[in-house]
């Protein structure tokens, strides 16, 4: 039978305080960490000069700085505090020897992975880079800590896990995606344990971008309410230790799935079908039915189209009668941390038998009914579903269960997969085509060779243009249904090339542009691929210091073994400062 994956330990650092217990006490008491800020750099990034958000209290940040030292950025500091907090139940620390030595939690020789989920990491470092001349200054060098893989390795090295370190940057589903990935690593026997840490902090970079979309609310956000008028941002870190070692009273991570809308890079599906696919497939993975579900924790950003889409997805799943909730009014939308933090909170609800309310909810405001309450309610607990959705059209869902009700599920049968096609594009190809170092001229030439008429192509950032052309060359002539294709990509620079452009806009003028900001996520390139090819299957974007082809192909095979995917686009997609490389392979599952 398949291994069970237990959530052994957890820790949250948020606007509500340090430690999971502090956050649980606040939320169960109806306390919010979202406040109004009328001055400072974040407020200045909003046109009206005021920002409602969930900020880490300065007293907490100072305490952490004193405890952990000055060698960490603010983002790293929160992540380390959350991971260190996993030690609290036993009052001990991680083995500095990592997988080479003793283990503070599982067995003496447990194999452990470290997985970081984040949308922007240390993106605030770009401001100094731009102000010192940026790309135009010969002596100005991009800080290494601006690269997500370097950030993850720096944090992982504290625990001796720098050689077993992974980064997922998949917009606002990053945390849930990381949990799904970690679960599969353990089930496949790659590791016995996995630390999943999600973190994001607020900066003018992020705030100005969301403000440019006019998606921020000047009041406390009101998910699913008829008068909802936008989201509140937040910053947080959350960490969990997942293990295959049975743990008394631990909640089990028993199902997980990921999908894509194939609809729009910044707007969710108008039908809710892809989020429904993720919910349906996560339940199938867990072996549970509708009667087993006690409540659903949705993404719940309080933006018009997100909440509308979620109500339709829940209806499609036949779960409209189940209690649903959003944690955003308590801590704000914490981006890449949200999936981890909110999953931890869901485990506490399962254990205490109470579904906490959604503050601000008064009058239903979604096209399909949702069972929302502003007050806490009791529930007979068995399983819950946690969902997330994000830019690029990505969706994810996990199922969490109490041990007495968790099903025994059969092992996943490894799919027989064959690589049937490869595409490789890089600077040398541009030179050979006569475009020299002019990426724009080269990619337009390649696009025209495809014989496709899609004017939106010219509005994409360069990473997305590269992915668009390479993927179309790769799948040319291949027929597949919407759920029969997955996309698993990796690069080093994430979206740094467009990040720099956005930072230039806000530091030097003319100000934040939604047309630029939307591309400051690497998985938006995957989203453009999915939209253009009609792909609604799994979609995950990894960040690494170098191309780990074997790892990507192995994970693609794992995805194809678990999902409806018959094909998978897998590979490396990198663009920074005119240097580019697309090395993609098309995998096909062989059915006997």
Secondary structure, 3 states (H helix, E strand, C coil): CCCCCEEEEEEEEECCEECHHHHHHHHHCCCCCCEEECCCHHHHCCCCCCEEEECCCHHHHHHHHHHHCCCCCHHHHHHHHHHHHHHCCCCCCCCCCHHHCCCCCCCCCCCEEEEEECCCCCHHHHHHHHHCCHHHCCCCCCCHHHCHHHHHHHHHHCCCCCCCEEEECCHHHHHHHHHHHHHHHHHCCCCCEEEEEEEECCCHHHHHHHHHCCCECCCCCCCCECCCCCECEECEEEEEEEECCCCCCCEEEEEEEEEECCCCCCCCCCCCHHHHHHHHHHHHHHCCCHHHEEEEECCCCCCHHHHHHHHHHHHHCCCCCCEEECCHHHHCECHHHHHHHHHHHHHHHHHHCEECCCCCCCCECCCCCCEECCCCEECCCCEEEEEEEEHHHEEEEEEEECHHHCCCCCCCCCCEEEEEEEEEEEHHHHHHCCCCCCHHHHHHHHHHHHCCCCHHHHHCCHHHHHHHHHHHHHHCCCCCCCCCEEEEEEECCCCHHHHHHHHHHHHHCCCCCHHHHCCCCCHHHHHHHHHHHCCCCCEEEEECCCCCHHHHHHHHHHHHHHCCCCEEEEEEEEEECCEEEEEEEEEEEECC
